């Protein structure tokens, strides 16, 4: 008979006794102390290095912020200054009192005399009829104030306009004008209208030779009144006016002193007044007009122009 097999039983475990604590701590050697100190020193150095790096980063950040802050302040200040300057400029031009425009007197355009106004008349050609028609229309239409003077400039040319010269102007009106007088003339001249009892036309000529100009004017007297007179008179003189016993006699010129200037004049036999004359205001200036008052007014304006030019 077989012996019965006993059931599986766990093997017996030998109890492990816990370590017995004693009152004596583990023994620390000199080598352990050295290693601990080194480790601690390394930790301190790393900590210090990290702190220093963090501090430098903070300083850089603060410096950048300070730099940006200073730059922003300057930009703001400059912007404010520019705004104030712009506002000041706008206000200056808005409220600035406009000076009286000297150009209205046409001093710059007229180097000979001071005029109150100026009219530019374009002409298609330089025929006598064209010029007489244009200037007669202007003389009759002028309605300036009493005592005022208007300067009238004739211009010709299709695309490029230019002023008509003295030689062209007078040669068109009077084909018999002496050549020595034309040679003595400056291209610059004035045809103007003096508003007085009526609209009194006048012509100012500048010459560079008194002898040639005086001799030329004496020779021109033979035809001057007949050919140029219609521009100055309300009614063109008729042939009978120059006949013996006519209104102007034979168109005889006589010496006269008008406005302290040596003059030559044609007298109306019926009224005893001068109707056409020319004066040498100085050795380089000839004035052709119809009455004594215009001689005085034009002479004063020429002197005033010279004073302005010389100052």
C-alpha positions in Angstrom: 0.0 0.0 0.0 1.4 3.3 -1.2 1.9 6.0 1.1 -0.3 9.0 0.4 1.5 12.1 -1.1 1.2 15.0 1.2 -0.3 18.1 -0.2 2.0 20.9 -1.6 3.1 23.0 1.2 5.1 26.3 0.8 8.7 26.0 1.8 9.6 27.4 5.0 10.9 31.0 4.9 13.7 32.0 7.1 12.8 35.3 8.7 15.1 38.1 7.9 15.9 40.1 10.8 15.9 43.9 10.2 19.2 45.8 10.6 19.8 46.7 14.1 20.2 50.4 14.5 22.9 51.3 16.7 23.7 54.7 18.2 26.8 55.0 16.1 26.4 56.8 12.6 28.1 55.6 9.5 31.8 56.5 9.4 32.6 59.5 7.0 36.0 59.4 5.5 38.2 62.4 4.4 37.7 61.4 0.8 33.9 61.7 1.2 34.2 65.2 2.6 36.4 66.3 -0.3 33.9 65.0 -2.9 31.0 66.7 -1.1 32.8 70.0 -0.9 33.7 69.8 -4.6 30.1 69.0 -5.5 28.8 71.8 -3.4 31.3 74.2 -4.9 30.4 73.2 -8.4 26.7 73.8 -7.5 27.5 77.2 -6.1 29.6 78.3 -9.2 26.9 77.1 -11.6 24.3 78.9 -9.5 26.3 82.1 -9.5 27.0 81.8 -13.3 23.3 81.3 -14.0 22.4 84.3 -11.9 25.0 86.5 -13.6 23.7 85.4 -17.0 20.2 86.1 -16.0 21.2 89.5 -14.6 23.0 90.4 -17.9 19.9 89.5 -19.9 17.8 91.7 -17.7 20.2 94.6 -18.1 20.2 94.2 -21.9 16.4 94.1 -21.9 16.2 97.2 -19.7 18.8 99.0 -21.9 16.9 98.1 -25.1 13.6 99.3 -23.5 15.3 102.5 -22.4 16.8 103.0 -25.9 13.4 102.4 -27.5 11.8 104.7 -25.0 14.2 107.5 -25.7 13.9 107.1 -29.4 10.1 107.2 -29.1 10.4 110.4 -27.1 12.5 112.1 -29.7 10.2 111.0 -32.5 7.2 112.4 -30.7 8.9 115.7 -30.0 10.0 116.1 -33.6 6.6 115.2 -34.9 5.0 117.8 -32.6 7.4 120.5 -33.8 6.7 119.6 -37.5 3.0 119.8 -36.9 3.3 123.2 -35.3 5.5 124.4 -38.2 3.0 123.2 -40.8 0.1 124.9 -39.0 2.2 128.1 -38.7 3.0 128.2 -42.4 -0.7 127.6 -43.3 -1.8 130.4 -41.0 0.9 132.7 -42.3 -0.2 132.4 -45.9 -3.8 132.4 -45.0 -3.8 135.6 -43.0 -0.9 137.4 -44.7 -1.9 140.8 -46.0 -1.4 140.9 -49.7 0.8 143.9 -50.7 -0.4 146.3 -53.3 0.6 144.8 -56.6 3.1 147.2 -58.2 2.6 145.4 -61.5 -0.7 147.3 -61.9 1.3 150.4 -62.6 3.3 148.4 -65.2 6.6 149.8 -64.0 8.4 146.7 -65.0 6.8 146.5 -68.4 7.4 150.2 -69.2 10.9 151.5 -68.7 10.1 155.0 -69.8 7.2 156.3 -67.6 4.8 155.3 -64.9 1.4 154.4 -66.2 -1.8 153.7 -64.3 -2.8 150.8 -66.6 -1.7 149.0 -69.7 -3.5 147.7 -72.7 -2.0 145.2 -75.2 -3.5 145.3 -78.7 -2.6 142.6 -81.2 -2.5 143.6 -84.8 -2.5 141.2 -87.7 -0.4 143.5 -89.9 1.4 146.8 -89.8 -0.6 148.6 -92.4 -1.5 152.3 -91.6 -5.2 151.5 -91.7 -4.9 148.6 -89.3 -2.9 150.6 -86.7 -5.0 153.7 -87.1 -8.2 151.7 -86.6 -6.9 149.8 -83.5 -5.6 152.9 -81.7 -8.4 155.2 -82.6 -10.9 152.7 -81.2 -8.9 152.4 -78.0 -8.6 156.2 -77.7 -12.4 156.7 -78.1 -13.2 153.8 -75.7 -10.8 154.6 -72.9 -12.7 155.6 -69.8 -10.1 156.0 -67.1 -10.2 158.4 -64.2 -9.4 162.1 -64.9 -5.6 162.5 -64.8 -4.8 158.9 -65.4 -2.5 157.5 -68.0 -2.8 154.3 -70.0 0.1 152.7 -71.8 -0.9 150.9 -75.0 1.3 148.2 -76.5 0.9 147.0 -80.0 2.0 143.4 -80.6 2.2 141.4 -83.8 3.0 137.8 -84.8 0.9 134.7 -85.2 2.4 132.3 -82.7 5.2 134.3 -81.1 3.9 137.7 -80.1 6.4 140.6 -80.0 6.1 144.3 -79.4 6.0 146.5 -82.5 9.1 148.7 -82.6 9.2 152.5 -82.8 10.5 152.4 -86.4 7.8 150.0 -87.5 5.1 152.0 -85.8 6.0 155.4 -87.2 7.0 154.1 -90.7 3.5 152.6 -90.9 1.8 155.9 -90.0 4.1 158.1 -91.9 6.0 156.7 -94.9 7.9 160.0 -95.3 9.6 159.9 -91.9 13.3 160.9 -92.5 15.8 158.0 -92.4 18.2 159.9 -90.1 15.5 160.2 -87.5 14.7 156.5 -87.8 18.4 155.6 -87.3 18.5 157.8 -84.1 15.5 156.1 -82.5 15.5 153.4 -79.9 13.2 150.5 -80.6 11.4 151.2 -77.3 8.7 153.8 -77.4 5.4 154.6 -75.7 1.9 155.2 -77.2 -0.3 156.3 -74.4 -3.6 158.0 -73.6 -3.8 160.8 -71.0 -7.4 161.1 -69.7 -8.0 164.9 -69.2 -10.7 167.1 -70.8 -10.7 164.5 -73.5 -8.6 161.4 -74.2 -5.3 162.9 -75.3 -3.0 160.5 -77.1 0.8 160.9 -76.9 3.9 159.3 -78.3 7.3 159.1 -76.4 10.4 158.4 -78.5 13.9 157.7 -77.1 16.8 158.8 -79.3 20.6 158.3 -79.0 21.6 161.4 -81.0 20.1 164.8 -80.3 21.6 166.4 -83.4 20.2 163.7 -85.8 16.9 163.6 -84.0 16.4 167.4 -84.0 17.3 167.7 -87.7 15.1 164.8 -88.5 12.1 166.3 -86.7 12.5 169.6 -88.5 12.5 167.7 -91.8 9.5 165.7 -90.8 7.4 168.7 -90.0 6.4 168.9 -93.7 4.3 165.8 -93.5 4.1 165.0 -89.7 0.8 166.7 -88.9 -0.9 165.5 -92.1 0.1 161.9 -91.8 0.1 161.3 -88.0 -2.4 164.0 -87.0 -5.5 161.7 -87.7 -4.4 159.5 -84.8 -4.6 162.5 -82.4 -7.6 164.4 -83.6 -11.3 163.7 -83.2 -11.7 164.6 -86.9 -9.1 163.9 -89.4 -7.8 167.2 -91.0 -9.0 167.9 -94.5 -6.9 169.2 -97.3 -8.7 172.5 -97.1 -7.6 172.9 -93.5 -4.0 173.3 -94.7 -4.8 175.7 -97.6 -4.1 179.4 -97.1 -6.7 180.8 -94.8 -7.6 177.3 -93.7 -8.0 176.1 -90.1 -4.3 175.2 -89.8 -3.0 177.7 -92.4 -0.4 175.9 -94.3 0.5 173.7 -91.3 3.2 176.1 -90.2 5.2 175.1 -87.2 6.4 177.7 -84.7 8.7 177.6 -81.7 7.2 177.4 -78.3 8.2 176.8 -74.6 5.8 174.3 -73.1 6.3 172.9 -69.6 9.8 174.3 -69.6 10.6 172.2 -72.7 11.7 173.4 -76.1 8.8 172.7 -78.4 7.5 173.1 -81.9 3.7 173.4 -82.4 0.9 173.9 -84.9 -1.7 176.5 -83.9 -5.4 176.4 -84.6 -5.9 179.8 -86.3 -9.5 179.9 -85.2 -9.0 179.3 -81.5 -5.3 180.4 -81.1 -4.6 177.1 -79.2 -2.0 174.5 -80.1 -3.5 171.5 -81.7 -0.4 169.4 -82.4 3.1 169.7 -81.0 6.3 167.9 -80.2 8.7 168.7 -77.3 12.3 167.7 -76.5 11.9 166.8 -72.8 15.6 166.2 -72.7 18.2 165.5 -75.3 17.2 161.9 -75.5 13.4 162.1 -75.2 10.8 163.4 -77.7 7.1 163.8 -76.8 4.5 164.1 -79.5 1.0 165.2 -78.3 -1.8 167.7 -78.6 -1.9 170.0 -75.6 0.2 171.6 -72.9 -1.4 169.8 -69.9 -0.4 166.4 -71.4 3.2 167.6 -71.8 3.4 168.5 -68.1 1.8 165.3 -66.9 3.9 163.0 -69.1 7.1 164.9 -68.2 6.3 164.5 -64.4 5.7 160.7 -64.9 9.0 160.3 -66.8 10.9 162.0 -64.1 9.2 159.9 -61.4 10.2 156.8 -63.4 13.8 157.9 -63.5 13.8 158.5 -59.8 12.5 155.0 -59.1 15.0 153.4 -61.5 18.0 155.2 -60.0 17.1 154.4 -56.4 
